[in-house]
Amino acid sequence: MATYLIDYENVKSEGIKGIAQLSEEDRVVIFYSHNADTITFEAMDMIFNSKAQVSKYKILCGGKNALDFQLSTYLGYLIHEAKDSYFYIISKDNGFKHVVDFWKRTFRFDGYVYCFATIADGNARQNRFKNATAKERARAMEEELAAMSEELEAQGDSDLEESEEDSAPETKEAVKEAEELVKDTKKYSEESRNALTDAIALAQEVLEDTNATQETVDKALEAVNAAKEALVEVGNLRNVVDEAAKLTGETNKYTEDSVKALQAAIDEARKVLGNPKATKDEVATALNAVNKAKEELKVKEADKKDEEPKKEEPKKEEPKKDPTNENINNGSTNGGTNNGTSNTGSGNNGSTNTSSGTTTVSGNNNSVKAAKTGDTTNVVGLIVLCLAAGVVMVMVKKKRVH
């Protein structure tokens, strides 16, 4: 049978490792305090899966080393009840090595006392000597005592120096931080700063009292932390009000009603800023009201038009001419004449050469190259032709009469 006493403040969940390998005959006692009262899910699973008897003790009072003292006292009680058992202190605190040395060197009882960092380390030691003879166990104990004596001598007075350390470092640190906060007179309200100042003064008195109990020190720490949490921050509201006040002067830009609404919100916010007892909720409400009024400022219509960007009208594209539906002939249409050139708009696969130029007609796309202008030869030819035709017609007519 083995008993494991856990200094949970020192080893936390890490010290629980190995508990799942213990038997029904083994027992585990976990000593913890308000400074160490949380456990990981992994450690919980290990405890639930263990066959060992598990119990816990919460340290309710005492100073910095209260847990160490109570664990050591409980160890003495257990040794008296079961002198033939194995006892393992699970802690990394070197101070417990003095306890182990005391029981091994001063009281040669039938059991054994050891100190390890985890349950797994203690269980490994237990299994190693489980089937050892009495002679082997005695020799192992002598070797362990010799090694421990050397370690304690090398350690010297470090444990004494540790015991003289401040018994309330957490409280001192909290007071130091709080003192920095109350210096900022613009950020926090007067009433909340005064409350924190009072809590700091009380904590300092407790720290200076050498007879103060741990309970008194803890209450002083709680008071300081509570006053820090209750600080009412007004600095942000003050900055927002100052910025909003500048906007109320721009009456040429914003509508009268929206400026009045903003001014009303600013006035209410200034009342809150002027109240030394203003609460966090009041500050938050005032801040939201000013921000909302700023967002709802309406720009006057004239300014709106000036601010709106001018829209560029899209350029109109001229319709493209289809060369297949129109003969380009120096501005003339199909079937017309231009400088003596006739074009009926029909296509044929050939070309006609004239003395004044060349007209090309394509049967595939009905496109016509325009004849050159300024040549009168074709016009004279047509006149002669017309006259000749007239003469012929007159002669035919006379012939019929005769």
C-alpha positions as CSV (number, residue, x, y, z in Angstrom):
1,M,0.0,0.0,0.0
2,A,1.2,3.5,-0.9
3,T,-0.1,7.0,-0.1
4,Y,0.5,9.9,-2.4
5,L,0.2,13.5,-0.9
6,I,-0.1,16.0,-3.7
7,D,1.1,19.6,-3.3
8,Y,-1.3,20.9,-6.0
9,E,-0.2,24.5,-5.6
10,N,3.3,23.4,-6.7
11,V,2.7,20.6,-9.3
12,K,-0.8,21.4,-10.6
13,S,-2.3,18.8,-13.0
14,E,1.1,17.7,-14.1
15,G,1.7,16.0,-10.7
16,I,-1.4,13.8,-11.3
17,K,0.3,11.9,-14.1
18,G,0.5,8.2,-13.3
19,I,-2.6,8.0,-11.1
20,A,-4.3,5.7,-13.5
21,Q,-1.7,3.0,-12.9
22,L,-2.3,2.8,-9.1
23,S,-4.1,-0.1,-7.5
24,E,-7.2,-0.3,-5.2
25,E,-4.9,-0.4,-2.2
26,D,-3.3,2.9,-3.0
27,R,-4.7,6.3,-1.9
28,V,-4.2,9.8,-3.2
29,V,-4.8,13.0,-1.1
30,I,-4.8,16.3,-3.1
31,F,-4.0,19.5,-1.1
32,Y,-5.1,22.7,-2.9
33,S,-6.0,26.3,-2.1
34,H,-7.8,29.3,-3.7
35,N,-4.4,30.0,-5.5
36,A,-4.7,26.6,-7.3
37,D,-8.2,25.4,-7.5
38,T,-8.5,24.5,-11.2
39,I,-7.8,21.2,-13.0
40,T,-7.4,20.2,-16.6
41,F,-9.8,17.8,-18.4
42,E,-6.9,15.4,-19.0
43,A,-6.2,15.2,-15.2
44,M,-9.9,14.7,-14.5
45,D,-9.9,11.7,-16.9
46,M,-6.9,10.2,-15.3
47,I,-8.5,10.5,-11.8
48,F,-11.8,9.0,-13.1
49,N,-9.9,6.1,-14.6
50,S,-7.9,5.4,-11.5
51,K,-8.6,2.5,-9.1
52,A,-7.0,4.3,-6.2
53,Q,-8.8,6.0,-3.3
54,V,-8.8,9.7,-4.1
55,S,-9.7,12.5,-1.6
56,K,-8.9,16.2,-1.3
57,Y,-8.3,18.9,1.3
58,K,-8.7,22.7,0.6
59,I,-6.4,25.0,2.7
60,L,-8.8,27.7,4.0
61,C,-6.4,29.8,6.1
62,G,-2.7,30.5,6.7
63,G,0.2,32.3,4.9
64,K,2.3,31.5,1.9
65,N,3.5,28.1,3.2
66,A,0.2,27.1,4.8
67,L,-0.3,24.2,2.5
68,D,3.2,22.8,3.0
69,F,2.8,22.9,6.8
70,Q,-0.6,21.2,6.8
71,L,0.6,18.5,4.3
72,S,3.6,17.8,6.5
73,T,1.4,17.6,9.6
74,Y,-1.0,15.2,7.9
75,L,2.0,13.0,6.9
76,G,2.9,12.6,10.5
77,Y,-0.6,11.6,11.4
78,L,-0.6,9.0,8.6
79,I,2.7,7.6,9.6
80,H,1.4,7.1,13.1
81,E,-1.6,5.2,11.8
82,A,0.3,3.0,9.3
83,K,3.9,2.6,10.1
84,D,4.6,0.0,7.5
85,S,3.4,1.9,4.5
86,Y,5.1,3.9,1.8
87,F,4.5,7.6,1.6
88,Y,5.2,9.8,-1.4
89,I,5.1,13.6,-1.3
90,I,4.4,14.8,-4.8
91,S,6.0,18.3,-5.1
92,K,9.0,20.1,-6.7
93,D,9.5,22.1,-3.5
94,N,12.9,21.3,-2.1
95,G,11.7,22.2,1.4
96,F,9.9,18.8,1.6
97,K,13.3,17.1,1.3
98,H,13.9,18.2,4.9
99,V,10.7,16.5,5.9
100,V,11.8,13.3,4.2
101,D,15.3,13.5,5.7
102,F,13.7,14.0,9.2
103,W,11.6,10.8,9.0
104,K,14.3,8.7,7.4
105,R,17.2,9.8,9.6
106,T,15.5,10.4,12.9
107,F,12.7,7.8,13.0
108,R,13.8,4.5,11.5
109,F,10.2,3.2,11.1
110,D,9.3,0.3,9.0
111,G,7.8,2.4,6.2
112,Y,9.4,4.8,3.7
113,V,9.0,8.5,2.9
114,Y,10.0,9.9,-0.5
115,C,9.5,13.1,-2.6
116,F,8.9,13.1,-6.3
117,A,7.5,15.5,-9.0
118,T,4.8,13.2,-10.2
119,I,2.8,10.1,-9.1
120,A,4.3,8.2,-12.0
121,D,7.8,8.8,-10.5
122,G,6.7,7.5,-7.1
123,N,5.0,4.5,-8.6
124,A,8.1,3.6,-10.6
125,R,10.1,3.7,-7.3
126,Q,7.5,1.6,-5.6
127,N,7.5,-1.1,-8.3
128,R,11.3,-1.2,-8.4
129,F,11.5,-2.3,-4.8
130,K,8.2,-4.2,-4.5
131,N,9.8,-7.6,-4.6
132,A,13.2,-6.5,-3.1
133,T,14.5,-8.2,0.1
134,A,14.7,-6.3,3.4
135,K,18.5,-6.1,3.0
136,E,18.2,-4.6,-0.5
137,R,15.7,-2.0,0.7
138,A,17.9,-1.0,3.7
139,R,20.9,-0.6,1.4
140,A,18.8,1.5,-1.1
141,M,17.6,3.7,1.8
142,E,21.2,4.4,3.0
143,E,22.2,5.4,-0.5
144,E,19.2,7.7,-0.8
145,L,20.0,9.3,2.6
146,A,23.6,10.0,1.6
147,A,22.5,11.5,-1.7
148,M,19.9,13.7,0.0
149,S,22.4,14.9,2.6
150,E,24.8,16.1,-0.1
151,E,21.9,17.9,-1.9
152,L,20.7,19.6,1.3
153,E,24.2,20.8,2.2
154,A,24.7,22.2,-1.3
155,Q,21.4,23.9,-1.0
156,G,22.6,25.8,2.1
157,D,20.4,28.5,3.4
158,S,18.2,28.8,0.3
159,D,15.2,27.5,2.2
160,L,15.7,30.0,5.0
161,E,15.9,32.9,2.5
162,E,12.7,31.6,0.8
163,S,10.8,31.6,4.1
164,E,11.7,35.2,4.6
165,E,10.1,36.2,1.3
166,D,7.0,38.4,1.2
167,S,4.0,36.5,2.4
168,A,1.6,38.5,0.1
169,P,3.4,39.2,-3.2
170,E,0.1,39.1,-5.1
171,T,-1.4,41.8,-3.0
172,K,1.7,44.0,-3.3
173,E,1.6,43.6,-7.1
174,A,-2.1,44.5,-7.2
175,V,-1.5,47.6,-5.1
176,K,1.3,48.7,-7.3
177,E,-0.8,48.4,-10.5
178,A,-3.7,50.2,-8.7
179,E,-1.5,53.1,-7.8
180,E,-0.6,53.7,-11.4
181,L,-4.3,53.7,-12.4
182,V,-5.4,56.4,-9.9
183,K,-2.7,58.7,-11.3
184,D,-4.7,59.1,-14.5
185,T,-7.2,61.8,-13.5
186,K,-8.6,62.3,-17.0
187,K,-9.3,58.7,-17.8
188,Y,-11.4,57.7,-14.8
189,S,-14.2,59.4,-12.9
190,E,-13.4,61.1,-9.6
191,E,-15.6,58.9,-7.4
192,S,-14.2,55.6,-8.8
193,R,-10.7,56.8,-8.4
194,N,-11.4,57.7,-4.8
195,A,-12.8,54.3,-4.1
196,L,-9.7,52.7,-5.5
197,T,-7.4,55.0,-3.5
198,D,-9.2,53.9,-0.3
199,A,-8.8,50.2,-1.1
200,I,-5.1,50.8,-1.8
201,A,-4.6,52.6,1.6
202,L,-6.3,49.7,3.4
203,A,-4.2,47.1,1.6
204,Q,-1.0,48.9,2.5
205,E,-2.0,48.9,6.2
206,V,-2.6,45.2,6.1
207,L,0.7,44.5,4.4
208,E,2.6,46.5,7.0
209,D,0.9,44.6,9.8
210,T,3.1,41.7,10.7
211,N,0.3,40.1,12.7
212,A,-2.2,40.2,9.8
213,T,-3.7,36.8,9.0
214,Q,-3.9,35.4,5.5
215,E,-7.6,35.9,5.5
216,T,-7.1,39.6,6.1
217,V,-4.6,39.9,3.4
218,D,-6.9,38.0,1.0
219,K,-9.8,40.4,1.8
220,A,-7.5,43.4,1.1
221,L,-6.5,42.0,-2.2
222,E,-10.2,41.3,-3.1
223,A,-11.1,44.9,-2.2
224,V,-8.3,46.3,-4.5
225,N,-9.3,44.1,-7.4
226,A,-13.0,45.0,-7.0
227,A,-12.2,48.7,-7.0
228,K,-10.1,48.3,-10.1
229,E,-13.0,46.6,-11.9
230,A,-15.4,49.3,-10.7
231,L,-13.3,52.2,-12.3
232,V,-15.5,54.3,-14.5
233,E,-13.7,55.3,-17.7
234,V,-14.8,58.7,-18.9
235,G,-11.8,59.7,-21.1
236,N,-13.2,58.2,-24.3
237,L,-16.6,60.0,-23.7
238,R,-14.8,63.3,-23.2
239,N,-12.8,63.0,-26.5
240,V,-16.0,62.1,-28.4
241,V,-17.8,65.1,-27.0
242,D,-15.0,67.5,-27.9
243,E,-15.0,66.2,-31.5
244,A,-18.8,66.4,-31.8
245,A,-18.8,70.0,-30.5
246,K,-16.7,71.1,-33.5
247,L,-19.4,69.7,-35.9
248,T,-22.2,71.8,-34.3
249,G,-20.4,74.9,-35.5
250,E,-20.9,73.8,-39.2
251,T,-24.4,75.2,-39.5
252,N,-23.9,76.1,-43.1
253,K,-23.3,72.4,-44.0
254,Y,-25.8,70.5,-41.8
255,T,-29.5,70.9,-41.4
256,E,-30.7,72.8,-38.3
257,D,-32.7,69.9,-36.8
258,S,-29.8,67.5,-37.0
259,V,-27.4,70.0,-35.5
260,K,-29.8,70.6,-32.6
261,A,-30.1,66.8,-32.0
262,L,-26.4,66.6,-31.8
263,Q,-26.1,69.5,-29.4
264,A,-28.8,68.0,-27.1
265,A,-26.8,64.7,-26.9
266,I,-23.6,66.7,-26.2
267,D,-25.3,68.6,-23.4
268,E,-26.5,65.3,-21.7
269,A,-23.0,63.8,-22.1
270,R,-21.5,66.9,-20.4
271,K,-23.8,66.4,-17.4
272,V,-22.5,62.9,-17.1
273,L,-18.9,64.1,-17.3
274,G,-19.7,66.6,-14.6
275,N,-21.1,64.0,-12.3
276,P,-18.3,62.5,-10.1
277,K,-20.6,59.6,-9.2
278,A,-21.5,58.7,-12.8
279,T,-21.9,55.0,-13.3
280,K,-20.5,52.9,-16.2
281,D,-24.0,52.5,-17.7
282,E,-24.6,56.2,-17.7
283,V,-21.3,56.8,-19.4
284,A,-22.0,54.1,-22.0
285,T,-25.5,55.6,-22.7
286,A,-24.2,59.1,-23.2
287,L,-21.4,57.9,-25.5
288,N,-23.9,55.9,-27.7
289,A,-26.2,58.9,-27.9
290,V,-23.5,61.3,-29.1
291,N,-22.2,58.8,-31.6
292,K,-25.7,58.2,-33.0
293,A,-26.4,62.0,-33.3
294,K,-23.1,62.4,-35.2
295,E,-24.1,59.6,-37.6
296,E,-27.5,61.2,-38.2
297,L,-26.2,64.6,-39.2
298,K,-27.9,65.6,-42.4
299,V,-26.2,67.6,-45.1
300,K,-28.2,70.4,-46.7
301,E,-29.5,69.9,-50.2
302,A,-27.4,72.6,-51.8
303,D,-24.2,71.0,-50.3
304,K,-25.4,67.6,-51.4
305,K,-25.5,68.7,-55.1
306,D,-22.1,70.3,-54.8
307,E,-20.7,67.1,-53.3
308,E,-22.3,64.8,-55.9
309,P,-19.9,64.0,-58.7
310,K,-21.0,65.1,-62.2
311,K,-22.0,62.3,-64.5
312,E,-20.3,62.3,-67.9
313,E,-22.7,61.8,-70.8
314,P,-21.8,59.0,-73.0
315,K,-20.6,60.0,-76.5
316,K,-22.9,59.2,-79.4
317,E,-21.4,57.0,-81.9
318,E,-22.1,57.8,-85.6
319,P,-23.8,54.9,-87.5
320,K,-21.4,53.1,-89.8
321,K,-22.2,53.2,-93.5
322,D,-22.7,49.9,-95.2
323,P,-20.7,50.0,-98.5
324,T,-22.8,47.1,-99.9
325,N,-26.0,49.2,-99.9
326,E,-24.7,52.5,-101.3
327,N,-22.6,53.3,-104.3
328,I,-19.9,55.8,-103.4
329,N,-19.8,57.9,-106.5
330,N,-18.8,61.4,-105.4
331,G,-22.0,62.0,-103.5
332,S,-24.4,60.6,-106.2
333,T,-27.0,57.8,-105.7
334,N,-27.6,54.6,-107.7
335,G,-29.0,55.3,-111.2
336,G,-27.8,58.9,-111.2
337,T,-25.2,60.5,-113.4
338,N,-22.1,62.2,-112.4
339,N,-19.8,63.9,-114.9
340,G,-20.9,61.7,-117.7
341,T,-20.7,58.4,-115.8
342,S,-23.8,56.2,-115.4
343,N,-24.1,53.5,-112.7
344,T,-27.3,51.4,-112.4
345,G,-26.2,49.8,-109.1
346,S,-26.1,46.3,-110.6
347,G,-22.9,44.3,-110.3
348,N,-21.1,42.5,-113.0
349,N,-17.7,40.9,-113.0
350,G,-15.9,43.2,-115.3
351,S,-14.4,46.6,-115.7
352,T,-15.0,49.5,-118.1
353,N,-12.2,51.8,-119.2
354,T,-12.9,55.3,-120.3
355,S,-10.7,58.1,-121.3
356,S,-11.6,60.0,-118.2
357,G,-11.1,57.2,-115.7
358,T,-11.8,53.6,-114.7
359,T,-15.0,52.3,-113.1
360,T,-14.7,48.9,-111.6
361,V,-17.8,46.9,-110.7
362,S,-17.6,43.8,-108.5
363,G,-20.3,41.3,-108.8
364,N,-19.5,39.9,-105.4
365,N,-20.0,42.9,-103.1
366,N,-21.7,45.5,-105.5
367,S,-19.0,48.0,-104.6
368,V,-18.3,50.6,-107.3
369,K,-15.2,52.8,-107.7
370,A,-16.3,56.3,-108.6
371,A,-15.2,57.8,-111.9
372,K,-12.9,60.7,-112.0
373,T,-14.7,64.1,-112.3
374,G,-13.8,67.1,-114.4
375,D,-13.8,65.3,-117.9
376,T,-16.5,66.6,-120.4
377,T,-15.8,64.2,-123.3
378,N,-18.6,61.8,-122.4
379,V,-21.1,64.6,-122.1
380,V,-20.4,65.8,-125.8
381,G,-20.7,62.3,-127.0
382,L,-24.1,61.9,-125.5
383,I,-25.4,65.1,-127.0
384,V,-24.2,64.0,-130.5
385,L,-25.9,60.7,-130.0
386,C,-29.2,62.3,-129.0
387,L,-29.1,64.6,-132.0
388,A,-28.4,61.7,-134.4
389,A,-31.2,59.7,-132.9
390,G,-33.6,62.7,-133.4
391,V,-32.6,63.1,-137.0
392,V,-33.2,59.3,-137.6
393,M,-36.6,59.5,-136.1
394,V,-37.6,62.5,-138.3
395,M,-36.4,60.8,-141.4
396,V,-38.4,57.6,-140.5
397,K,-41.5,59.7,-139.9
398,K,-41.2,61.5,-143.3
399,K,-40.8,58.2,-145.1
400,R,-44.0,56.8,-143.6
401,V,-45.9,59.9,-144.7
402,H,-44.7,59.5,-148.3
